Amino acid sequence: MASVTGASLARADDTAKCVEAAEKAEELRGAGKLFDAKAQLDICGSVGCPALVHRDCTNWLVEVMSVLPTVVLGARDAKGRDVSDVRVTVDGRALSERLDGNPLPLDPGRHTFRFETKGFAAVDEPVVLRQGEKNRIVIVTFADSKADARVASAPTPADLLLPAPDAPSYWTGRRIGGIAVGAVGLVALGVGGAMALSARSQFDSAQGASGPTRRDESMNAANKADLATVFVVGGAAVAAAGVVVWLTAPSRKERAGSALAVGTNGRELLLHGLF
């Protein structure tokens, strides 16, 4: 009789827990706390609960899971590499001790995720989740490590000096341009000279001919001589222009005098250059 009585009391206690869980789940659903409602529905939807309670909780659990948002968390370092050994809290509550790429359920609404890992400053990420939003990707990037940040924030005296300007090159763009222009002029002079020699030879050959042949050869020689004159005159002008460009290019000394760097270390103005 004692064992029967004990079993009856245990079943009654389990039934009371099932009913209580169903009532809490219904209240939590109405308040929008779907994550906590799911935990209660898991209790009242178990096989040991009364059939009516089990049926209702199972149906409610399906509805809650369909609208319960889920997030997939990730983290990277400053070089874009994945970081998995990360502790994550949401709204001050522990959520995950390590990132594994699996979805995690959360209530809809605004949340603040905090990502923490060894050697890096913590990163806070605000997110607004919507009902029915599944597998929302939330990935943060850790900045440089704390040690690197401390080194970078404490510059040495050498860091306050500006680097010396590079010594100016003798072969400036203007000098190279002068050489190129002069080369074109020399080529034109060469072509004009060759055409002049050809015209002279053709003219001498025409003198030994007679009739129409002499006239045609003489005219061709004259036309070639005119074209040679154009090449010679034009080439001479272009070559002279190249020489002028070369001679008027600033010297190395003049360019060095103008190489000046200006900077500041926060307290005083620094001038650094070649003079």
C-alpha positions as CSV (number, residue, x, y, z in Angstrom):
1,M,0.0,0.0,0.0
2,A,2.9,2.4,0.8
3,S,4.5,1.8,-2.6
4,V,1.2,2.3,-4.4
5,T,0.6,5.5,-2.5
6,G,4.1,6.7,-3.2
7,A,3.7,6.0,-7.0
8,S,0.4,7.8,-7.0
9,L,1.9,10.9,-5.3
10,A,4.9,10.9,-7.7
11,R,2.5,10.8,-10.7
12,A,0.5,13.6,-9.2
13,D,3.6,15.6,-8.7
14,D,4.7,15.1,-12.3
15,T,1.3,16.1,-13.5
16,A,1.5,19.3,-11.4
17,K,4.9,20.1,-12.9
18,C,3.5,19.5,-16.5
19,V,0.5,21.8,-15.9
20,E,2.7,24.5,-14.3
21,A,5.2,24.4,-17.2
22,A,2.3,24.7,-19.7
23,E,0.9,27.7,-17.8
24,K,4.3,29.4,-17.7
25,A,4.9,28.7,-21.4
26,E,1.7,30.4,-22.3
27,E,2.6,33.5,-20.2
28,L,6.0,33.7,-21.7
29,R,4.7,33.3,-25.3
30,G,2.4,36.2,-24.6
31,A,5.3,38.3,-23.3
32,G,7.4,37.6,-26.4
33,K,10.0,35.6,-24.4
34,L,10.0,32.8,-26.9
35,F,13.4,31.3,-25.8
36,D,12.2,30.8,-22.2
37,A,8.8,29.6,-23.4
38,K,10.6,26.9,-25.4
39,A,12.3,25.6,-22.2
40,Q,8.9,25.3,-20.5
41,L,7.3,23.6,-23.5
42,D,10.1,21.0,-23.6
43,I,9.0,20.1,-20.1
44,C,5.2,19.9,-20.6
45,G,5.7,18.3,-24.0
46,S,7.5,15.3,-22.6
47,V,6.0,11.8,-22.8
48,G,5.3,11.6,-19.1
49,C,2.8,14.4,-19.1
50,P,-0.9,13.9,-19.4
51,A,-2.1,13.4,-22.9
52,L,-4.0,16.6,-23.2
53,V,-1.1,18.7,-21.8
54,H,1.4,16.8,-24.0
55,R,-0.6,17.4,-27.1
56,D,-1.1,21.2,-26.5
57,C,2.6,21.8,-25.5
58,T,3.8,19.8,-28.6
59,N,1.7,22.0,-30.9
60,W,2.8,25.2,-29.1
61,L,6.4,24.1,-29.4
62,V,6.1,23.8,-33.2
63,E,4.6,27.3,-33.4
64,V,7.3,28.8,-31.2
65,M,10.2,27.1,-33.1
66,S,8.8,28.4,-36.4
67,V,9.1,32.1,-35.2
68,L,12.0,31.8,-32.8
69,P,15.0,33.7,-34.3
70,T,18.4,32.0,-34.6
71,V,21.8,33.5,-35.0
72,V,25.1,32.1,-36.3
73,L,28.1,33.7,-34.7
74,G,31.6,34.3,-36.1
75,A,34.7,36.2,-35.4
76,R,37.8,37.2,-37.4
77,D,41.2,38.8,-36.6
78,A,42.6,41.9,-38.3
79,K,44.0,39.7,-41.1
80,G,40.6,38.1,-41.8
81,R,41.4,34.7,-40.3
82,D,38.6,32.9,-38.4
83,V,38.8,32.9,-34.6
84,S,36.9,30.2,-32.8
85,D,38.1,30.3,-29.2
86,V,35.7,33.1,-28.4
87,R,33.4,33.6,-25.4
88,V,30.1,35.3,-26.3
89,T,27.6,36.9,-23.9
90,V,24.2,38.5,-24.9
91,D,22.7,41.2,-22.8
92,G,25.1,40.3,-20.0
93,R,24.1,36.6,-20.1
94,A,26.5,33.8,-21.2
95,L,25.6,32.5,-24.6
96,S,28.5,30.5,-25.9
97,E,32.1,29.6,-24.8
98,R,33.3,28.7,-28.2
99,L,32.2,29.4,-31.8
100,D,31.3,26.3,-33.7
101,G,29.1,27.7,-36.6
102,N,25.9,26.2,-35.2
103,P,22.7,28.3,-35.0
104,L,21.7,29.6,-31.5
105,P,18.0,30.5,-30.7
106,L,17.3,33.9,-29.1
107,D,14.2,36.0,-28.4
108,P,13.2,38.6,-31.0
109,G,14.1,42.2,-30.3
110,R,17.3,44.2,-29.7
111,H,20.3,42.5,-28.2
112,T,23.9,43.4,-27.6
113,F,26.5,40.6,-28.2
114,R,29.9,40.8,-26.5
115,F,32.7,38.8,-28.1
116,E,35.8,38.2,-25.9
117,T,39.0,36.3,-26.7
118,K,42.5,36.2,-25.3
119,G,44.9,38.9,-26.5
120,F,42.3,41.1,-28.0
121,A,40.0,43.9,-26.9
122,A,36.4,42.8,-26.5
123,V,33.9,43.8,-29.3
124,D,30.3,44.7,-28.7
125,E,27.8,44.2,-31.5
126,P,24.2,45.4,-31.3
127,V,21.7,43.4,-33.3
128,V,17.9,43.6,-33.7
129,L,16.3,40.1,-34.3
130,R,12.9,39.7,-35.9
131,Q,10.4,36.9,-35.4
132,G,10.9,34.1,-37.9
133,E,14.4,35.3,-38.8
134,K,16.6,32.2,-39.1
135,N,20.4,31.8,-39.2
136,R,21.1,35.5,-38.9
137,I,24.9,35.9,-39.5
138,V,26.7,38.0,-36.8
139,I,30.4,38.3,-37.5
140,V,32.8,40.7,-35.7
141,T,36.5,41.6,-36.4
142,F,38.9,41.9,-33.6
143,A,41.3,44.8,-33.9
144,D,45.1,44.5,-33.3
145,S,46.1,42.7,-30.1
146,K,46.3,44.6,-26.8
147,A,50.1,44.4,-26.8
148,D,50.4,45.8,-30.3
149,A,47.9,48.6,-29.3
150,R,50.1,49.6,-26.3
151,V,53.2,49.7,-28.4
152,A,51.5,51.8,-31.0
153,S,50.1,54.2,-28.5
154,A,53.5,55.0,-27.0
155,P,55.7,56.4,-29.8
156,T,59.4,56.6,-29.4
157,P,61.4,59.8,-30.0
158,A,62.5,58.4,-33.4
159,D,58.8,58.0,-34.4
160,L,58.3,61.7,-34.0
161,L,60.9,62.5,-36.7
162,L,59.8,62.6,-40.3
163,P,61.8,60.5,-42.7
164,A,64.4,62.4,-44.8
165,P,63.2,63.1,-48.3
166,D,64.7,61.0,-51.0
167,A,67.6,62.6,-52.9
168,P,66.3,64.0,-56.1
169,S,67.3,62.1,-59.3
170,Y,69.4,63.8,-62.0
171,W,67.3,62.1,-64.7
172,T,64.1,64.1,-64.3
173,G,61.1,63.8,-66.6
174,R,62.0,67.1,-68.2
175,R,65.5,66.0,-69.1
176,I,64.2,62.7,-70.5
177,G,61.7,64.6,-72.5
178,G,64.4,66.8,-73.9
179,I,66.4,63.8,-75.0
180,A,63.3,62.2,-76.7
181,V,62.5,65.5,-78.6
182,G,66.1,65.9,-79.7
183,A,66.3,62.2,-80.9
184,V,63.2,62.8,-83.0
185,G,64.8,65.9,-84.5
186,L,68.0,64.0,-85.3
187,V,66.1,61.2,-87.0
188,A,64.3,63.8,-89.2
189,L,67.6,65.4,-90.1
190,G,69.0,62.0,-91.1
191,V,65.9,61.3,-93.3
192,G,66.1,64.7,-94.9
193,G,69.8,64.3,-95.7
194,A,69.3,60.9,-97.3
195,M,66.4,62.3,-99.4
196,A,68.6,65.2,-100.5
197,L,71.4,62.9,-101.6
198,S,68.8,60.7,-103.5
199,A,67.4,63.8,-105.2
200,R,70.9,65.0,-106.2
201,S,71.7,61.6,-107.7
202,Q,68.3,61.4,-109.6
203,F,68.9,65.0,-110.9
204,D,72.4,64.1,-112.2
205,S,70.9,60.9,-113.9
206,A,68.2,63.0,-115.6
207,Q,70.9,65.2,-117.2
208,G,72.1,62.3,-119.3
209,A,68.6,61.6,-120.6
210,S,66.5,63.3,-123.3
211,G,63.0,64.2,-124.1
212,P,60.1,63.4,-121.8
213,T,62.2,61.1,-119.6
214,R,64.6,64.0,-118.8
215,R,61.7,66.2,-117.9
216,D,60.0,63.6,-115.7
217,E,63.2,62.7,-113.9
218,S,64.0,66.3,-113.2
219,M,60.5,67.0,-111.8
220,N,60.8,64.0,-109.5
221,A,64.2,65.0,-108.3
222,A,62.9,68.6,-107.6
223,N,59.9,67.3,-105.6
224,K,62.2,65.0,-103.6
225,A,64.6,67.9,-102.9
226,D,61.7,70.0,-101.6
227,L,60.5,67.2,-99.3
228,A,64.1,66.8,-98.1
229,T,64.3,70.5,-97.3
230,V,61.1,70.2,-95.2
231,F,62.6,67.2,-93.2
232,V,66.0,69.0,-92.7
233,V,64.4,72.3,-91.5
234,G,61.8,70.6,-89.3
235,G,64.3,68.2,-87.9
236,A,66.7,71.0,-87.1
237,A,63.9,72.9,-85.3
238,V,62.8,69.8,-83.3
239,A,66.4,69.0,-82.3
240,A,66.9,72.6,-81.2
241,A,63.8,72.4,-79.1
242,G,65.1,69.3,-77.4
243,V,68.4,71.0,-76.5
244,V,66.4,73.9,-75.0
245,V,64.3,71.6,-72.9
246,W,67.4,69.8,-71.7
247,L,69.3,73.0,-70.8
248,T,66.3,74.6,-69.0
249,A,65.6,71.5,-66.8
250,P,66.3,72.4,-63.0
251,S,69.6,71.2,-61.8
252,R,70.1,68.7,-59.0
253,K,71.1,71.4,-56.6
254,E,68.0,73.5,-57.3
255,R,65.7,70.4,-56.7
256,A,67.5,69.5,-53.5
257,G,66.9,73.0,-52.1
258,S,63.1,72.6,-52.6
259,A,62.9,69.1,-50.8
260,L,61.2,70.0,-47.5
261,A,59.0,67.9,-45.3
262,V,56.7,69.4,-42.7
263,G,55.1,67.6,-39.8
264,T,54.2,67.8,-36.1
265,N,54.6,65.6,-33.0
266,G,51.6,67.2,-31.2
267,R,53.8,69.8,-29.4
268,E,56.0,71.4,-32.0
269,L,56.5,71.9,-35.7
270,L,59.2,69.8,-37.4
271,L,60.9,70.8,-40.6
272,H,63.1,68.2,-42.3
273,G,64.6,68.4,-45.8
274,L,67.6,68.8,-48.1
275,F,69.2,72.2,-48.4
